[in-house]
């Protein structure tokens, strides 16, 4: 059971890091696309990546915190 928990935590950390990478890459694309007038498509792709990466990180963290609260409530009972 302990090994399964370690793998779950590592998987979540990996997914969060991918989400943060999408946020960083999207931000870079937005900056590069907006500073150059002819690359507005890059800015749009960057904005989509920024939003999807932020939503993924938020969803993973929200689920992780929710599971932690449920475990604490069941341990207290």
Buried (B, 14 or more C-beta within 10 A) or exposed (E): EEEEEEEEEEEBEEBBEBBBEBBEBBBBBBEEBBEEEEBEEBBEBBBBBBEBBBEBBEEBEEEBEEEEEEEEEEEEE
